[in-house]
């Protein structure tokens, strides 16, 4: 059974056919998924979904692209939601230097506040990193994020950076890009990182794996990620499925 640790079934791309998407996921062995909320509308929708489906859990946080829109009330709301039994992580949070909607200093401030909140409520964190690796690693160290650990979501960095993250009590999560023919770094990371520290995800509706690249991604495609990791590591698909699921349940404290 598989665990998609990062899905956005709360996105409008799934409004028309959510039940069919869920059915396909289950047919492909997906047993659990974490629905990630990153602003007011997506958090609200994530909570609606986890209330309705027993196999879904939520992560709630604020995306760095929208950091400029976050206020103290939003942070207090996230703290309030963190006590919900199906909220298993804080995030996605982090830094995004690709889009320039939110100034970098504001992104850093919002990132730090969320790490501090996660430590206060004792939940792991989900890290979004786009073209900001050095600053993210520095802030994680300065804020003592290793106390709660978490996930380097859709990891695209080098083996060396992966090792730094492992040293800070983080899991490395791989998604669709590991299946792309030209994606050298994710493949090297899949080979190098111990299976006990790997997670799998889709980040759906984004980053669909080969052969669906460029199309809408969905949780059922996480099977293709697991199959690729199995091939790269020279082990069975079943072993990848079993251990990455056990990793996710351990991190998220799911019985």
N, C-alpha and C positions, 0 to 999 in steps of 0.2 A: 504494500500500500504506500501511496505517495503523499507528501505534504507540500503543498504550494505555499511557501512562506511569505509571498508578497504578490497579492492580486488586487486589482482595482475593479471588482465586480460592481462597485459603487459608481462607476463611470457611466456616463450617458450612452456610451457605445453598446451597453448591454441592456438598455431599457426595453428593447423590442423582443428579445429572445432569451431572457435570463434562465428560464427553466430548462430550455434545450441545452444551453451552455453547461449548466450544472449536471444534467443527465450525461452529457458527453464526458465531462470530467470524471464522474463516477464510473462510467464504462471503461475509462482508461486507468482506473485504479487510484484516483485521487480520493483520499480518505478525509483529509482536513485541509483547510486553507485559512490564511490570515488576510482579512480585508483591511487595507491600509487607507486611513483618512488623513488628509493633510491640510484641510481648511474647513471652515464652517459647514458648507454643503456636503463635502465628501465624508466628513466625520459623522454628520447626522445620518447620512445614508448607510454608512458602515454599521452604525449601531442598530439601525432598523434591520439590516440583514442578519446580524449575529443574534438578534432576538428571535428571528424567524427560523433560522437554520441551525440545528444543534452542532453541525460539523464545522461551522465557521467561527472564527475568533477575530478580534479587532486589534489594530494598532492605531493609536491616535496621537497626532502631532501636527507640526506646522512646517510646510515646505519652504526651503530657503528662497525660492523664486518669489514667494508671496510674503516674505518676512516683513516687508514694509507695511503690510496690512494688519499685522498682528498687534494686539494690545493686551493689557494686563487682564482684562475680562476673559479673553480667549485662553490665556494661560491658566487662569483659575478654573475655567470650564474643563480644560483638559485634565487638570488635577482632580476635579470632581469625578470625571468619567473614569479615571484610572482605578477607582475602587470597584468598578463593575466587574463581576466575576469572569466575564468573557473578554475583558481588555487585558491583553497579554504583553504589550510593549508600548513604548512611547516613540513616536516618529511616524512618517519619516521626517527626519531633520538633517541638517548638515549645511553644506555650502554648494552653491552653483554659480560658477564664474562664466558659464556659457551665455546664459540669459542675463540681461543687465537691468531687469525691472527693479530689483532691490539692491541698494548700495552695499558694498562688501562689509562695511563696519556694522550695519544694521543686521545683516545676515549672521555675522559672528556673535553679536549680542543675543539674538534670538536663539541661536544654536546653544550658547552657553546656558541660557536660562532653562532650556529644555533638558539639558544634561543634569543640571542642578535639580530640576523637578523629578527626573527619573530616579536620581539617587534618594530623594526625599520619599518617594512612594515605592522604591525598591523594585523597579521594573527595568528590563533590558531596553536598549535603544536601537532604532533602525536608522542607519546612516545613508543619506543620499550624498554622493560626491560626483560633481562634474567639474573637471579641470581645476580642482582645488585641493589636491592630495596633501601637499606639505602643510597647509593651514589646518586642514581637518585633523591630521595626526598630532599637530602641535596642541590644538585645543582639547582633543581627547586626553592627552597627557596632562595638560595644565588643570583640567577639570576633574581629574581622577576618575575618568569614565570606566576604568577597569573594574571599579567596585561593582558595577551592574553588568558590564559587558553588553553584548548585543550582536548585531548583524551588519556587516559591510554589504549593503544591498546592491545586487547586480554589479559585483566587483569587476573593475576593468583595469586595475593596476598591475604592477609587476609582482613577481614572486617575492622580491625583497620587501615591498610594501605590505604584501599579504602577511609575511612573517612578523613585521612590526605590529600589525593588527592582531595576529594570533597572540603575541606577547602581551597585548592589552586585554585579553579575555574576550576577543571577538571571534565569531564564526564568519567564514567567507561564503557568501551566497552567489551561486552562478545561475544565470538564466540563458535565454535564447542565444546571445552572442557566442557562447561556447560551441555552438553547432555551426557557426559561420565558417566557411572554408578558409577565409583570410584572417581569422581572429587568432593570431598567434599567442598573445598574452593570456587570454582566458584558458586556452588549452594548456599552456605551461603551468598556470596556477592549478588547474584541475589535476594535473599530474603530480605537482609538488606538495599540495596541501593534504595533510592526513585526512582520510575519509571521516574520521571522528570530529573533524572541525569544518566539514562542508555542509552547506544547505543548498536546496534547489528552489527555484522560483520561476514565475513567468513574467511578473511586472505587467501582466495583461491589463489593458488591451495593447500595450506597447511591446516592441522587441520580440516579435514572433520568431521562433526558431526555424531553421531550414527544415523542410522545404516550403514553409509558409511565410518566409521573410517578406516584409512589406505589407502583409495582410493583418487583419485584427488578430491579436493573440488571445488565447483563452486558457483556463487552468488545465484542461486536458492535455495541452501540449507540453506540460512539465515532464511528461513521460519521455519525450525526445531529449530533454536535457539530461535526465538520469541515464538514458541509453548511451549518450555521448560520453558522459563521465565514466561509465562502466568500460566503454571501449578504450578510452585514454588510459585508464588505470589497469586494464587487463584483468578485470574481475567481472563477476556476474551482475547483470541488471538488478536481480533480486537483492543482492548484497547492498548495492547503492541505495535501492529503495528502502530497505529495512533500516540501514544505519542513518541515512539522512532524516528519515522520519523520527527515529529515536532521538537524534540530535535536536530536532525542532521541539519535540515534546519536553525534552530536558530543559532547553533554554526557556521555553514559554511556561514551564511548570504545569504542563497538562498531564493529568493522570492517565 
